[in-house]
Amino acid sequence: MIAGARNLRYVARFPRLLPKLAGDYLRVLAGRRVLRGVEFAVTYRCNFDCAHCLTKSVVDARQTELTREEIGDIARQIDRLGAIFINFTGGEALLRDDLEAIVADTARLRGLLVTLASNAYALTPEKLAALQKRGLAMLTLSLDGPDPASHNRFRQRPGAFARVAATVRASRSLRMPVWLNAVATRNNLNDGSLERLADLAREWGCLLTINLPYATGGWRDADVRLGDAEYRRYLALLRLPQVRWEGSSNWGRAGCPAGSEKIYVSPYGDVFPCAVLQTSYGNLRQEPLATIFRRLGEEPLFDGRCKPCLSAEAPELLPDRLKNR
């Protein structure tokens, strides 16, 4: 069964994608590598300073962010490679003054779904409505606890939970789908708060993506790997209908999509296999995406075969060139 079958109800909201999806699946069945989606960081600036942030490893004050025009050109290249979505992220993407224009430019590519990842702190109902008018189709919100105390503590920001809850309500009034995004830790698995967060996601009518903890970025030197008992609890949560992980929406069977179905683009134009594997396979200011995507395909680790997230589950198996920074 297709790993992303339970997500098809979201795709059904956007029938304009169906012809492209059909063509993509035909190419997949023919054995070709087809890009499914892109995590596109348009800035590393952020209004939070979360301890676990992945971008702490890659922020470079010497480099400049991609311009609106450069982002538009890259989006067209992404579209031509078959991708069905671009998720604009950061940092906090809302800190870009031209985000609405970037969303509008990308939404004109009728074969791409434009989504946004945010901590919701700067996302007012008015701003959300304006983004939807420009073409934003879906929202992903960071939420790491089922109540204000736990989420605000993890994000180190008073009022963070209230902003997420308010944005979910505003999205519901706009009929915009919302996915929640959380990080599994020993603490939230052992104290039951991640299970309660899954209950809250169901109550709010949201899908919940639970990411494993990674020893990179702010947690580069931390001992965050789950123990056997915590990992079993994590797997049990993935069996809930409202819970998924990053490998749940693949063209085929579930497995890590990094470098084969999904890629990550930095604000400086570097192409990583994912946000965690922070090794650049090329820069889009210097060469086309098609060339870089072919280069990724030459890496045995990104052959598209079903596999777990090695960064979180078996980092010792990663080749040295892909070790977390």
VEXLUM-393489 format. One record per residue (C-alpha): residue in three letters; x, y, z. Coordinates in steps of 0.5 Angstrom, whole numbers, plus 500, padded with zeros to 3 digits. Example, Ala and Ser with C-alpha at 12.3 -4.5 7.8 and 13.67 -1.06 7.14 Angstrom:
ALA, 525, 491, 516
SER, 527, 498, 514
END
This chain:
MET, 500, 500, 500
ILE, 502, 507, 499
ALA, 505, 510, 505
GLY, 502, 517, 504
ALA, 495, 514, 503
ARG, 492, 516, 509
ASN, 494, 523, 507
LEU, 490, 523, 500
ARG, 484, 527, 504
TYR, 489, 533, 504
VAL, 491, 532, 497
ALA, 484, 531, 495
ARG, 483, 538, 497
PHE, 487, 541, 491
PRO, 485, 537, 485
ARG, 489, 541, 480
LEU, 495, 537, 483
LEU, 492, 530, 480
PRO, 495, 530, 473
LYS, 502, 532, 476
LEU, 501, 526, 481
ALA, 499, 521, 476
GLY, 505, 523, 472
ASP, 509, 523, 478
TYR, 507, 516, 479
LEU, 508, 513, 472
ARG, 515, 515, 473
VAL, 516, 512, 479
LEU, 513, 506, 477
ALA, 518, 506, 471
GLY, 524, 506, 476
ARG, 525, 513, 476
ARG, 527, 518, 481
VAL, 522, 523, 482
LEU, 522, 529, 487
ARG, 516, 529, 491
GLY, 517, 536, 496
VAL, 522, 541, 498
GLU, 523, 544, 505
PHE, 525, 551, 503
ALA, 529, 555, 509
VAL, 528, 562, 506
THR, 531, 565, 512
TYR, 535, 563, 519
ARG, 533, 569, 522
CYS, 528, 567, 528
ASN, 524, 570, 534
PHE, 525, 564, 538
ASP, 532, 561, 541
CYS, 530, 554, 542
ALA, 536, 550, 545
HIS, 535, 544, 540
CYS, 534, 548, 533
LEU, 538, 545, 527
THR, 540, 551, 524
LYS, 545, 553, 529
SER, 550, 549, 526
VAL, 549, 552, 519
VAL, 548, 560, 520
ASP, 553, 564, 516
ALA, 553, 571, 517
ARG, 558, 572, 511
GLN, 553, 569, 506
THR, 546, 573, 504
GLU, 539, 570, 503
LEU, 536, 568, 497
THR, 533, 574, 494
ARG, 525, 573, 492
GLU, 527, 573, 484
GLU, 532, 567, 486
ILE, 527, 564, 490
GLY, 522, 564, 484
ASP, 527, 561, 479
ILE, 529, 555, 484
ALA, 521, 554, 485
ARG, 520, 553, 477
GLN, 526, 548, 477
ILE, 523, 545, 483
ASP, 516, 544, 479
ARG, 520, 542, 473
LEU, 523, 536, 477
GLY, 516, 533, 479
ALA, 515, 536, 486
ILE, 508, 537, 489
PHE, 510, 542, 495
ILE, 514, 547, 497
ASN, 514, 548, 505
PHE, 517, 555, 506
THR, 521, 554, 513
GLY, 526, 558, 517
GLY, 528, 560, 522
GLU, 522, 563, 522
ALA, 520, 565, 515
LEU, 515, 570, 517
LEU, 521, 575, 519
ARG, 522, 576, 511
ASP, 518, 582, 509
ASP, 517, 579, 502
LEU, 514, 573, 504
GLU, 507, 574, 502
ALA, 510, 576, 495
ILE, 514, 569, 495
VAL, 508, 565, 496
ALA, 504, 569, 491
ASP, 510, 567, 486
THR, 510, 560, 488
ALA, 503, 559, 488
ARG, 502, 561, 480
LEU, 506, 555, 479
ARG, 499, 551, 479
GLY, 503, 544, 480
LEU, 506, 546, 487
LEU, 502, 546, 493
VAL, 505, 552, 498
THR, 505, 551, 505
LEU, 509, 554, 511
ALA, 512, 552, 517
SER, 512, 557, 523
ASN, 512, 557, 531
ALA, 506, 562, 530
TYR, 508, 567, 534
ALA, 508, 573, 529
LEU, 502, 569, 525
THR, 496, 574, 526
PRO, 489, 572, 524
GLU, 490, 578, 519
LYS, 497, 575, 516
LEU, 494, 568, 515
ALA, 488, 571, 511
ALA, 493, 575, 507
LEU, 498, 569, 506
GLN, 492, 565, 504
LYS, 489, 570, 499
ARG, 496, 570, 496
GLY, 496, 562, 495
LEU, 498, 559, 502
ALA, 495, 552, 502
MET, 497, 549, 508
LEU, 500, 551, 515
THR, 505, 547, 519
LEU, 506, 549, 527
SER, 511, 547, 532
LEU, 508, 544, 538
ASP, 512, 541, 543
GLY, 507, 540, 549
PRO, 500, 539, 550
ASP, 499, 545, 555
PRO, 502, 552, 556
ALA, 507, 550, 561
SER, 510, 544, 557
HIS, 510, 548, 550
ASN, 513, 554, 553
ARG, 518, 551, 557
PHE, 521, 547, 551
ARG, 520, 553, 546
GLN, 523, 558, 552
ARG, 518, 563, 550
PRO, 512, 565, 555
GLY, 505, 565, 551
ALA, 508, 561, 545
PHE, 502, 555, 546
ALA, 497, 561, 546
ARG, 499, 563, 539
VAL, 499, 556, 536
ALA, 492, 555, 539
ALA, 490, 562, 536
THR, 493, 560, 530
VAL, 489, 553, 529
ARG, 483, 557, 531
ALA, 484, 562, 525
SER, 486, 556, 520
ARG, 480, 553, 522
SER, 475, 559, 520
LEU, 479, 559, 514
ARG, 478, 552, 512
MET, 486, 551, 512
PRO, 489, 545, 514
VAL, 494, 545, 519
TRP, 499, 540, 521
LEU, 503, 540, 528
ASN, 510, 538, 529
ALA, 513, 536, 535
VAL, 520, 533, 537
ALA, 520, 526, 541
THR, 524, 526, 547
ARG, 526, 522, 553
ASN, 522, 526, 557
ASN, 516, 527, 553
LEU, 515, 520, 552
ASN, 516, 518, 559
ASP, 512, 523, 562
GLY, 506, 521, 557
SER, 506, 529, 555
LEU, 507, 526, 547
GLU, 501, 522, 548
ARG, 497, 527, 551
LEU, 499, 532, 545
ALA, 497, 526, 540
ASP, 490, 527, 543
LEU, 490, 534, 543
ALA, 492, 534, 535
ARG, 486, 529, 534
GLU, 481, 534, 538
TRP, 484, 540, 534
GLY, 483, 536, 527
CYS, 490, 536, 526
LEU, 495, 531, 523
LEU, 501, 531, 528
THR, 508, 529, 525
ILE, 513, 527, 531
ASN, 520, 528, 529
LEU, 526, 524, 533
PRO, 531, 528, 536
TYR, 538, 529, 533
ALA, 544, 530, 535
THR, 546, 536, 531
GLY, 544, 544, 531
GLY, 543, 546, 538
TRP, 543, 539, 541
ARG, 550, 537, 537
ASP, 554, 535, 543
ALA, 547, 532, 547
ASP, 546, 525, 549
VAL, 539, 525, 546
ARG, 538, 518, 543
LEU, 532, 515, 545
GLY, 533, 508, 549
ASP, 529, 502, 547
ALA, 523, 503, 552
GLU, 522, 510, 549
TYR, 523, 508, 542
ARG, 517, 503, 543
ARG, 513, 508, 546
TYR, 515, 512, 540
LEU, 513, 507, 535
ALA, 506, 506, 538
LEU, 504, 513, 537
LEU, 506, 512, 530
ARG, 500, 507, 530
LEU, 495, 512, 531
PRO, 491, 515, 525
GLN, 493, 522, 527
VAL, 500, 521, 528
ARG, 506, 521, 522
TRP, 513, 521, 521
GLU, 517, 524, 515
GLY, 517, 518, 512
SER, 510, 517, 512
SER, 508, 520, 505
ASN, 513, 517, 500
TRP, 511, 515, 493
GLY, 512, 508, 496
ARG, 513, 504, 502
ALA, 515, 508, 509
GLY, 522, 510, 510
CYS, 527, 516, 510
PRO, 526, 520, 504
ALA, 532, 524, 505
GLY, 536, 526, 498
SER, 531, 521, 494
GLU, 524, 524, 495
LYS, 525, 530, 499
ILE, 531, 535, 499
TYR, 532, 541, 503
VAL, 534, 548, 501
SER, 538, 553, 505
PRO, 537, 561, 505
TYR, 544, 561, 502
GLY, 542, 556, 496
ASP, 545, 550, 499
VAL, 542, 543, 497
PHE, 542, 538, 503
PRO, 539, 531, 503
CYS, 535, 534, 509
ALA, 535, 539, 515
VAL, 539, 534, 519
LEU, 544, 532, 514
GLN, 547, 538, 513
THR, 552, 537, 508
SER, 551, 541, 501
TYR, 551, 537, 495
GLY, 551, 544, 491
ASN, 549, 551, 491
LEU, 543, 553, 487
ARG, 547, 560, 485
GLN, 552, 556, 482
GLU, 549, 550, 478
PRO, 542, 548, 476
LEU, 537, 544, 481
ALA, 537, 538, 476
THR, 544, 537, 476
ILE, 545, 537, 484
PHE, 539, 532, 484
ARG, 542, 527, 480
ARG, 549, 528, 484
LEU, 544, 526, 490
GLY, 542, 520, 486
GLU, 549, 518, 486
GLU, 550, 517, 493
PRO, 548, 510, 495
LEU, 545, 512, 502
PHE, 539, 516, 498
ASP, 537, 510, 493
GLY, 530, 511, 495
ARG, 530, 504, 498
CYS, 526, 503, 505
LYS, 530, 505, 511
PRO, 530, 508, 518
CYS, 532, 515, 519
LEU, 540, 514, 520
SER, 541, 520, 523
ALA, 537, 519, 529
GLU, 537, 512, 530
ALA, 544, 509, 528
PRO, 548, 515, 526
GLU, 554, 511, 527
LEU, 552, 508, 520
LEU, 553, 514, 517
PRO, 559, 515, 512
ASP, 564, 521, 515
ARG, 562, 526, 510
LEU, 555, 526, 512
LYS, 556, 526, 520
ASN, 552, 531, 524
ARG, 556, 537, 525
END
